[in-house]
């Protein structure tokens, strides 16, 4: 991402060991302070000090309460307690036990956990899980992703906990496993060796808890593993291993090694696929004979004649065999549908399981009735439908099997990202002069901040860091989508997961664990895939009444055909041989029941969003959820910031002018002293120019003049007191604010500078303009091409900048932007966006700096340049990992392709229902004799889900509209098929 990263490195938090680069052990505190939580209650009924004393006495006596303070005047109680030993409910009940009324909590902690949800089949299922979660006391927010099969729950740990949340999901008829909780951000799993008793485990736990920076320690005495949650700024896993080894008293010996728990996600996905496959195969084992005995052998005389031999009265061998073979499918293989239907109906909603259970039971139990009637009668003749029930269940299981296989591929891009980081790294031990004295190959998970590692050509960069020695080119395409290797020299940042091409570099580690860029990308994409796109609301609305409507339609279909048959409204010849009017009507009713399952409808949006966000991440475009993805396709106007967005963002001083007797070096020293505390790119360019000027005059000191009363004037400049003088550094507006006179000579120089597309920075000392600096920031090479392509997409480009009008117009003309707003402060940028939104336009904002964050938040879609500030990235909806404007086009184009794909998915999902239901209901039967048997209706239903997922997977073929090596000008980019 951003280069010249050395200025942004955090100071070392772990001291270097002499002769090595490893972190020295942090001094363990005598006893780590136990984690406590503060909560505030409103207590009504406190009339005097004695009331307060009685509350304090009772609550202070509760186990786990550290302190309590009651204010009789305000009627409030503030309690400090340890959440491991008590909770707010217990405290509240203790106060209420004294006959006081306790209101809701004022201060609430919000915890987050992610859960794997098992057994969801359609949108109704995900909505049911959401409803169950929202009914749990203390749950503030719950989002359930159908395609991702996950739930993200925000809850108050003082009221509820993860166990109660999982229990609520299980009560709703679904399985749930904890994936991660909010405190899982930095955890390491260690396997213990030499531990022989629970006392040994407790000793190790107490030693680790005493280490500064350790937040929590969990021990598993059975598996002899230990989980340590820690602050990576303070400590790290190598220190934990050392502490465990030091804890042993001879002759005992303790050791620990990294332990990687099995990847639950992949294991569960594989288990689900194998489960559906096995169920389908078992179903086929019984269904194929049923199919042969009912539809094939009876037509092959004399081979099938034995099936018509009568066992008792009119019950034949064929009937008996079909009954015996179908029963295991209906009640053993198909038991999952009964369970799902029971839990759905118990919660007051209906889903796919209800439809399947109704359809198969209707066919099965009617067939049982036929068999029993034949068994007890020597004249009754009827047709059983055992093959309908068996084949229906088999085809649905086949569809679910193909669906889970395809759904597993929707997260391929995310899986590939997580596998980018290498398993090992080469750790260097350095002497006092910074020379390497030894090399050690260690696990990447053991790296700590400020470690020094060596990366040879062809190796992957293990974690984020900054180059301190050597030069090379690094291929960052797997993170940023940038095809060309990026040159790296001392001071440049490198990203974990990228590949070192041709040189050996020495890197100082700056970020490890969940703080690395790769880890944050994965977290962001996972969150995006869980978020629900607004377009999915259509599917949610339809699914609410869809299943009940289908059940009613199925019943009316059966009733219509049955009544018509009973009153001979249609000819008797229409009824197939060996059927009666009731059986024909029943077949039509079951077909309608099964063909209209809403599974595909629920998968249409989330599968497309999953593939699109994963594909975008692999190309350097991070989209924060379906909401951003959907809004981006509606964008009709894009506002661009100038510095760092349209320009390279590394301005440099190209010309100077002095208007007083103050020497240039002294003037620049005063300006640099004032600008030293500013993060603006122009400020940095002035400081860098001052340093070069000092070197030119023989001074190599980096010391800046001390400034006081420093103040930033947004969109104008800075002011400060330097060496007792008021120094102003900024534009014309800043001078006017401080009533500094501007001479005609200064005005003339400003005009000349701005006509050359340079920014003129005025320097005033004690309210007199003493000089000016002409700063030039070159345009990005792809800026003109990107603006031209956006125009061809029907999107207008606007530039909004705090720079002066002349410079802004000159740059806008160069890149092809017709509409310009200059000399605008950060608040003004947001107001301009609101003005455009009032005109009915969907507005996007592209920026990179802190001053862009209000505008990014105000825009319908905020796009942050990846090399920009953390504040800008946090405020944005889409993060562009590179600083290339081509990725703005990629983000919008990907959004359009994804929404187009979602609409196509709805066609696939609803097409089967809209076309299939009339055919299943027998609309074509009177004219063509064509009807849809229930087993074929089940196959169509299964095919709709598979079609939708496969349609979403085609987004994996997405290609960027523009590439860095293309010539300017748009090209035709046909939509994906």
N, C-alpha and C positions, 0 to 999 in steps of 0.2 A: 504494500500500500504506500504510505507516505515514506519518502526518503528523508535523509538528513535527520534520522530519528534520535540521534544522540542527545539532543537537547531535551528530549521528552523522557529520557530514562529516569526511573525512580532511583533515589539514592539507595545504596546497598543496605538491606535490612539485616543481613547476616554477615558477620565479619569473616574475612578470608583467613584461613589457616596458613601460617608461614610454611612455604614450601608446597602448597597445594591450593587448588581452586575450590575445594569442597567447603561447604558451609561449616563454620564452627558450631558446636552445640550451643544453642541458646541457653542461657542460665535458667535452670528450672527454679520456679518460685517454690518456697517451702511448702506451700499448699495452694493449688490453683483455686482461685475464687469460684465458688459454685455459681452456676447460672441461676439468676432469679428473675422474676417477672413482676411488674408493677401493674396493679389494676385499681380502678377508681369506681366507687359505688355512690349512688344517691340514696341516702337513708332518711326516710321521713319518720317523724315522731320523736326526734331528739329534742327534749325540752330543757335539759340542764347539763351541767358538766358531769354529774354522776351517771347520766345515760351514756355519755361518751366513754367514761371510765369502764362501765360494765361491758360495753361492746369491745373495747380494747382488751380487757381482761380475758373474755371468752375467746376472741379470735386469736390473740397472741398464744393461747394455750393449744391451738390446733397444730398438729404435726406439719412441718414444712413452712409455717409462717415465720418469716424473718423479722418483720416489723409491721406495725399498724399505727396510723395516725388518724384520729377522728376530729373533725371540726364541727362543734355544735352550732356555730353561727351559720356556716354554709351548708350544713347537713350532708357532709361528704366524708367518706372513709377511704383512705389510700392504704392499700395493703401490698407489702412486698413479700412474695412467697416463692418457693421452689416448685416448679410445675411437675417435677418427678415425684413429689411426695403429696401434693394436694392440688385442688383445682378451684376455680371460682365458684362452681356450683356448691361445693362443700362450705366455702366461706360464706356465700350468700345465705345458705340454709341455717348456718350458725347464727347469723345476725337476725334472720327472720324468727329463729327460735326464741329470741328475746322480745318478741312482739313488736318488731320494727318492720316497716315496709321498705323493701329494697327495689330500686328502679333498675333499669337496664345499665349496662356498663358504659362508661364514658370512653375508656381507652381499650381498644381491642387489637390484639395481635392478629394478623392474617397469615396463615400458613398455606402452603401450596403442596399438593401431591398429584402425581400422575399415576393412573391406574390402567392396567390392561383389562379390557372388558371382553368376556367370552360369551358367545352364543347370540350375538346380534345378527339379524338377517336382513332387516329393512329399516326404513326411516322410522317406522312406528316403534321399533325396538330402541333405537337411539333416543327417541323422544321419551319413551318410558323410563329409560335409565336417567335422563335429565330430570324428569319429574320426581323420580324416587330420591335423587340426590338433593334437589331443592327443598324437599320436605324434611330433610334432616335438620334438626335445630343446630344453628351455628354455621351452616353452609351459606356462604355469601354469593358464590358464583360457581356454576358448573357448566363445562363445555364438553360435549361428547362427539367424537369423530367416528362416523360409521366406517369409512374406508380404512382409517388408521386403527380402528378398534381400540381406541384409547379414550380416557376421560381426564380432564384437568380440573381439579377441584380447589377452590379458594375457601378456606374455612377458618373459624375462630377456634384455636386450640384450647381456649379456656372453656368452651362449651361442648365441643365434640372432639373426636380423634379419628385416626385413619381406620381403626378397627370397626367403629360404628358406621363409617361411610361404606366400607366393604360389606358390612352386614346388610345395609340398606339395599345395596346392589344385588346381593344374593337373594334377599327377600323378594326382589322384583323378578327373579327367575333367571338371573345371569351370573356368570362367574366373574370374579375380580381378583387381580393380583397387583400388588404394589410394584410400580416400576421405579419411582424415585419420589423423594420428598424434597421440600425446600431446603433442608439442611444437607442435601446430598451433593452440594456444589463441589466441594473438594474433600473427597474421601479416598482412603487407600485401604485395600484389603491385604492383610498379612497372614501367612501361614506360620504357625508357631511350631518349633521343634524343641524337644527336651523338656516339655511341660508334662508333669506326671500327676499333678493333683490340682484341685480347685484353688488351693492356697497359692500355688505358683501363678495361676491365671490372675488371681486378685492382686498379687504383687506386681505383675506386669501392668495391669490396668492402672493401679495407683501411681506407678512410675510414669506412665505415659500421660495421665491426667495432670501430673505436676509440671509437664513441659509447657513452657510459654507458647501460646499460639494454638494449643490443642483445645478444640471446642467440646468434643465428645468422644468417648471410647466405648465400643460395644464388643463384648466377648462371647464367643460360642465355644463352650467347654467341650461339647461333643465333637464338633468338627475341628477343634483346636485352631480356630481362625479368630482374627481380631480386626475390627473395622475402626479406623481413626479418622474423625472429621477434624480438619485443621485449617488454619489461615496460612496460605502459601507465602504471604508477605513476611511471615515470622519464622516459619519452620518448614520441615519437609520430611519425606519418608526415609531418607538415609539416616537422619537423626533418630527416628523411631527405632530403626533396626539396631542402631548403636546403643540406644538406651535399653532395649530388651536384652542385648548381649551383656551389658554392664550390670543388669539387675541380678544376674545369677551369682550366688555365692558358692565357691568350690566346696565339694566336688561337682555341684550341679552345673549344667551348661545349657544356656538358652540361646536360641537363634531364631531368626525370622526371615522369610523370603516373600516376595510379592506373590499374591494369589489372585488370579483372575477368575471370578465367578463365571459360570457358564452363561453365555449370552442368551438371556431368557427370551428375547424377542424372536430370534431365529429358531430357537428350540421349540417355542410354542407354535410358530408358523409352520415348522416342519411337522410337528405333532398334529396340528389341525389338518394339514394336507393328507398325512398318512391316515388319519382317522376317517376323513371323508372317502379316501380311496378304499380303505378296508371295508367300510360300510357298503360302498357301491359294489365291491366284489362279492361280499356276502349276499347282497341283494340279488346280484346277477346269478349266483349259484342256485337260487330258488326261482328267480323270475324266468330264466331261459326255459326250464322245463314247463312252467306254467304256460308260457307263450307257445311252446311246441304242442302241448296237450290241448290248447284251446283254439289255436288259429292255424296251425300247420298240419298236424297229423290227421285231424278230422277230414281234411280235404284230400288226403292221400289214401284212398281206398285201394287195397284192403289193409294197408299198414296201420291205419288208425281205427279199424273197426273194433278192436278190442276195448277201446275207450268207451264204447257204447254198451258194453255188457253191464247188465243191471245187477247190483249187489243186493239191494233190498227194495222192493216195490219199484219206483221209477228212478231211484238214485243210482247213477252209473259209476263205473270205475273212474272215468274222467272227472266227474264232479268231486269225488272223494279225494283224488290225487291233487286236484287244483286247490281244494280247501286245505288239505294238510300242508301243501307247499307254500300257500299264500299266507297262512297264519303267522309263521315266524317273521315274515317281512312286515306284516301289519303291526305286530305287537312287540317285536324285539328290535329289528332294524329301524322300524318307524316310531319307536318309543320316544325319540327326541322331539317329534312333532307334537305328541301328546303333552309332554312336559312344557314345551314352549307355549302351546295353546292354553294350558291351564294357568300358567303365570300371567299370560296376557289378559285372559278373561277375568282373572282375579283382580288385576289392576284396572279393569274397566276399559280396555282397548283391544283392538284386534290386529293381527299381523299375518304374515305368510303361513305360520304354523296353524293358525285357525282355519285358513282356507284349505290347506293340505289335509288337515285332520278331518274336516267336514267332508271333503270330496272322497277321500279314501274310505272313510267309515261308511258313507252312504253306499258306495259300491260294494264294500266287503259285507256289511250286515244285510244288505238286500240279497247278496249271493248266498249268505248263510240261510236266509229265509227260504230261498228257492230250494236249497239242498234239503232242508228239514221238511219242506212241503212235499218234495219228491220222495223223501224217505218214508213219509206217512201216508202216501197216496199211490194207488196203482194206475191212476188215470191222469194225474197232473203232469204237464210238460212246461218247463220254463228254462230260460237261459241265464246262467250265472255270469257275473262280471269279475271273477277273481283276477283275471289277467289285467283288468283296468286298475285295480288297487295296486297290484304288484309292479306293473310297468310304470305306473305313475310315480311311486316312491323311488324306483330305480332311476328314472330319468331326472327327477329332482335332485337326487344325490349326485348323479353325474354332473349336473349343472353346477351344484355347489362346489364339487371338487374342481372343476375347470375354473370356477370363479375365484376360489382361494389361491389357486396357482397363479392366475393372472393378477390378482390383487397383490400378491407377493412381489411381482415385478414392478408395480407402481412406485415402490420405494427403493428401486435399484440405485437411483442417483444418490440418495441419502446414504445407502449402504457403502457405495464406493467412496463417498467423502469420509466416512468414519474409518475406512481402512487405509487412508492415505499416509497417516503417520507411521514411521518405521518403528520396529520393536526395540531396537538398541541404538545407543549413541556412544561416541568416543569422548570421554571426559578427560580433560587435561588438568594436571597439577602444575601450578606455576610457582616459581621462586619469587623472591622479593623484587627482582628486576623485570618480572613479567615473562620470563622465558620458561618454556615447557620443560619439565623434568621427568614427567611420566605420563603415560596414557593408559586409561582403563575403559574397557567396554562394559557399559552398564545398561540396564533397562531404561527406556525413555521415561517410564513412570517414576524413576528415582531421581530424575533431574530436578534441581531446585533453582530458584531465581538467583542470578549472579554467578551461576556455574559458567565455566568456559569450556566449549566443546569444539572439536575439529570436524570439519565436513570435507571429505575428499571428493574429487570429480565422480559423478554418477550416483552419489549417495543422496538420499532424501534428507531434508532439513527436519530434525525431530520435533522442535518446538519453536516458538517465536523468539527472535533475538536480534541483536545488532552486530554487524561485522566490526571487529576491532583490528583485524589483521588479514591481509591478503585481498586478492581481487578475483572475481569470477563473473560468470553469467548464470542466472538462475531461471529455470523454466517454471513460471507461475501459472501456466494455463489451467492446471487442475483446480486452482483456487479462484483465479480472476478471469479465466477465459482468454487471457492475453496469449496469443500464439507465439510471439517472438520472445526469446530469452531476454531478461532484464539485467543490465550491467549492475554489479554490486561492488562497492568499495568501502573502506572503513567509514563508519558512520551511517551506513544504509541499513534499513531493516530487512530481515528475511522472515518468511512466514512458514510455520510448520506444515509439512506435507508437500512442499515444493521440492524440485530436483536441482541439485547443484550440477551445472553442466561441465565446465572445463578448467576450473581452478580450485586450489585448496584454500579454504577460508577458515579463520578462527572466529567463533561467534560467542558473544556473551548472552546468556539466557536472560530474557526480560519477562516472559510470560509462560506459565506452565499450567497443566491441568485444564480446568474449565475456562481459564482466562485466555487461552490461545485463540487466534483468529479462527482456526479450523473448528474448534469446539464451539465457539459462539455462532459460527455459520450453521453448524448442525442443530444447535438449540433453536436458532431462529427459524430454520426450515421446519423443524418438528412442530414448533408452535404455530407456524403458518398452516401446516397441513391439518392441524386440529381445529383451527378457526373455521367458522361456518360462513360461506359466502352468501350475500343477500339473495342471489338468484336461487339459492336452495330453498328459500321460503316458499316458492311455488310448489316444490315437491312436498314440503312439510304440510302445506295446506291441503294438497290433494290427498296425501296419505291419511289425514285425519278422518275423512269420510269415505275413502276409497274402498276399504275392505267391507264396511257395512253395506255400501252401495252394491258391491259385487255379490254379497250374500243375498240381498233382496232381488237383484237381477237374476241370480241363479234360481231362486225359488219361483219367481214369476215365469221364467223360461220353462221350468218343469211343469208348473201349473198350467200354463198356456197350452203346451203340447199334450199334457194329460187330458185336460178338458176337451181339447179339439179331437183327441182320439176317442174319448168316451162318447161324444155326441156325433161321431163320424163326420166331422167337418172336412177332414182330408181322406182320400181314398185308402182303403185297407192295403193296397199294393205298396204304399209308401213304407210300411212297416217291414223291416228286414225279416227274413225267415228265422223262425225259432225265437222271435221277440213278440211282445205285445205292446200296446200303446203306453202302458206305465213304464216299461223298461226303456223304450225309445225316449220318452220324456226325461227319465232319470239320467240317461247318457248325455242328453243335451244340457241338463242342469249341472251335472258334474263337470262337464267340459267348460262351461262358463265360469264355474267356481275356481277352476285351476288356471285357466289361461290368463286371468286378469290379476295375477299376483303383483304387488307393487315393489318387489325387490329391486328391479332395475332402476326404478324411479329414484330410490334413495341413493343409488350408487352413481347416478349421472354426474352430479356436481363434485362430490369429494374426491372421486378417483381422478377426475381431470385436474382438480386443484393440486392433488398430490404429485402427479406427474409433472405439471407445469412448474410448481415451485422447486422441485428437485432438479428439473432441467435448467431452470433459470439459475439456480445456485451453481451448477456445474459450468455455467457460462459467465459467472461473475455478476449476476443480477439477483439480489436477495429480495424477494417479495414477501412482505409481512402479512400473509394471509389472504383468504379469498376476497375480503372486502376491498383491499388495495388492488387485487388482480381485476376485480370487476369494474372498479371506478376508472382504472387506467384506460380501458377500452373506449370510454366516453369522452376522453380529453379532447377539447377543441382549441385550447390555448395553453401555451407553455411559457412561463416566465423564467428567464435566465438571470442569475446573478452574473456580474462581470468577472471580478477578481477570483481566480481559482476555479472558475466554472467555464466561461468562454475563453479565458486566458489561462496560461500555464500555472499561474499562482505563485510564481517566484520572481517578483519584480526586482529590478536592479536600478540603481541610480546611474543614469547615462550622461547627465549634464548638471553643472552647478552654476549658480549666479549669486554674487555678493553685492548687496546694496548699501553696505556700511563699511566702516573702517575695521570691523572685527575680522581677524584672519579666518580663512576658510576652516582650518583645522579646529580652532576654538569654537566656531559656530557649529560645526558638525558634532563636536564633543557635547555642547549644550543640548543639541537636538537629540543625540543618542541617549543622553542622560534622561531626557524626558520620555523618550520612546521605549526605554529598556523594559518597562513593566507591561508593555502592550503586546498582545498576541497577533495584531493585525499584520498581514503580509507586508504592507508598506512600511510599517514600523521596523520589521525585521530587516528590510532592505536598507533602511537608513543606518541601523546598527552595524550591519555587515560592511557598508560603504565606509563608515567611520573607522572600523578596524583596519580595512585596507589602506585608508588614508594615513593612519598611524604608522603602519609598516612602511609606507612610501617615504614618510619623513623620519624613519629610523626608530620609531617607538614600537615596541612589541608587547606593550602592556594591554591586557584585556579589561582592565579595571575601568568601569564607567563612573561618571560623576554621580554622586548621590542626589536623589531627587526627593522632594517632600510635596505634600498636598497634590499628589498625582490624581488626575481626573480624566476620564474618557468622555468625550462629547460625541455621541453616536452620529455617524454620518458627517462629522466635521473634523475631528482630530483629537489631540490631547493637550492638556495644560499641566504644568508642574513648576515647582520652585526648585531651580537648580543653581547651586552656589549662591543662594540668596537672590537670584534673578527670576522673574516670571518669564517662563519660556512657553511659547505657543507653537505647536507644530501641527499644521493642518491646511485646510482649504480656505477659500475666500469667506465662506460662511462663518468659520471659526473666528476669523479676524473681525468680521462685522459684529459677532456676538460680544467681543471684548472691546469694541469701538476702536480698533486699530486702523489708522488712516492708510489707504492704499493709493500710492502715487501712480501717475500715468506710466512711469517706467516699469513699475511692477505689473500693471495691467497689460502693457505691451508684451512683456516677457511671457506672461501667462497665456496670452492669445497665441503667440508663436509656438509655445510648447504644446498646447492642446490641439492645434491644427495638425501636429505630427503624431496624434493619438498617444500622447504622453500625459501622465498625471503630474501636475505642478503642485509641489508641497511647499507651502510658505513657512518660513521660520521667523518668528517675532520674538524679540527680547525686550522686556520692559515696555510692551505695547508699541514697539517700533519694528517694522519689517526690516530684517537685516540680511536676508538671503532667501534663495529658493532652490529646490532640487527638482530636476526633471526625472521622473521615474517611468521606466518602460516595462511593461509586462507583455511578452509576446503572446499572440493568439495561439490556441491549440490548432495543430494542422488540420484536424478533422472538423473544426467548427463550421466552416462554410458548407461543407458537404452535408453535415447533419441538419443544418437549418434548411437547406434545399430539399432534403429528403422528407423532412417533417412537413414542408409546404405541399409536397406531392401527396402526402397522406391526409391533406385537408386540415392540418393543424397550424395555427398562426403562432409565430414566435415573437416574444416581447422581451426587451431587456430592461431590468430595473437595477439601478446601481446608486451608490452613494457618491460616486465620482462626479466630476463637473460635466456640464452639458457638452462642451466641445469635444472632450475626449470620448465621452459616451457615444456621441453621434458618429464620430470618426470610426470607432470600432464596430458599431452597429452596421455602418455602411459597408465595411470590409467583409463582414460575415453574411450580409444579406438580410438583416433585421430592419424592418421599416418603422416599428413602433418602439419608442425609447422613453423611459422615465429616469431622469438623472437627479442627483443631489437629494436622494430619498433616504431617510433614516430607517432602521429596522422596523419600527412601528408603521411607518409609511408604506413599506413593502407589503405588509399584511393588509393594510387598508386598500391598496391598489388591487390586491387579489379579491377582496370582498366586493369592490366596485365591479369587477369583471363577473363575479358570481351573481351579482344582482341583475346582470344582463342576461342571465340564463346560461352562461358558459360553464362547462366543467373545466377547472383550471388546475394545471400542474405547476409545481415550482421546483426548479433545479438549483441547488445551492450547496455550499461546503463549509460555511463558517458559522461561528456562534451568532453573529448578527443575522443569519438567515433562518435561525430556528423558529422565530415567531411566524415568518412567512411559510415555512415548511409545514408548520402545524395548522395554519389557516387554510392552506390550499386543499383542494379535494384529494389531490395526490401529491405527496412530497417526495422528491427524489434527491437523496444525499449522495454527493460524490464520495467514494470510499476513502479517499485520502484526507477527507475533511475532519472536522472535530467530532468528538464523541457526542456532544450536545446536538449537533446537526443530525447525526446518524440516528440518535434516539428519537428525534422529532419526526423523522421521515417515515413514509410508508414503504418506500423502496430504497434499498441501498445499492449503489453501483460500486462494486469492489475496485474497479479501475477508475481512473479519472477521465476516461474517454467518453465523449458525448455520443459516440455510436451506441453506447449501451442505453441511452435514453430511448432511442428508436427501438432497440431490442426489447426493452421493458414494455413499451406500448404495443409493439407488434406481437409479442408473446401473449399479452393480455387479450388482444383481439382474436388471436388464433385459439386461445383457451376458451373464450366465451363462445366462439363459433363451434368449438368441439362440444361444449356443454349443451348447446342448442341441438346439435346433431345427436348427442346422447339422449336427450329428451325425445327426439323423433324415434330413436331405436326403442326406448323404454315404453313410450305411449303407443308407438306404431303397432306393436304386438297386441296391445290391449284394444286399441281402437279398431284395428282390422280383425283381430282374432275373436273378440267377443261376439260380434254379429254372426261370424261363421260358426263359432262354437254354439251359438243359440239356434242355429239351423236356418238362418235367413236364406242361404243358397240351396238348402235341401229341396224345397218344392220345385225349383226350376232346373237344377243340375244333378240332384241326387248326391251332392257333395256334403259330407258332414265331417266334423272334427272329433274323432274319438277321444275320450278322456286321456289316454296315455299319450296321444300325439299333442293334445293341449298342454300336458305337463312338459313335454319336450320343448314346445314353443316358449313356455314360461321360463324354463331353464336357459334356453338360447338367448332370451332377451337380456338376462343379466350378464352372460358371457360376452354378448355383443357390445354392451355398454363398456365393460372393462377393457376389452380389446380396442374399442374405439378410442378410449382415453390413452391407451398405451401408444397409439400412433403419434401422440405429442412428443414421444422420445425422438422422433425423426426431425424435430424442429431445427432449422438452421437460421443463423443470424441474417437479417436483411443486408447488413453492411459489414464488411471486413476491413481491417486496417490497410490492406494492400490494394483495395479497390480504388478506382479513379472516382473523382467527384461526380455526383449526379445519381439519382435514384435508378433502380432497376425494377423490373417486374418481378414480383415474388408471389407465385401462385399459392393459393391456399392449399393446406394439406388435404389430401383426399380422405 
